[in-house]
Amino acid sequence: MALACPKCLGETEVSCTNSSPAFVERWRKCKECNYSFQTVEFIKVDMALLEYANDIVEAYKGYFYKEPKQKGKG
């Protein structure tokens, strides 16, 4: 299903796409009235899940990774 034109609700087509790891930008043009507009898609992060993942990483940090001993110290 194509995105409707915000001006006339006509059918639109994508004229250009630019993507990055964080978001996708699309420039669209209406086939009916030739109105051009931009849409942006981004990743929505669940902060509770992100905090939980950070807690797990911190809890097991010493288990999987040992800090190297510095030369000249005990």
PyMOL commands that set and color helices and strands:
alter all, ss='L'
color gray80, all
select helices_A, chain A and resi 47-64
alter helices_A, ss='H'
color red, helices_A
select strands_A, chain A and resi 12-19+23-30+36-42
alter strands_A, ss='S'
color yellow, strands_A
deselect
rebuild
show_as cartoon
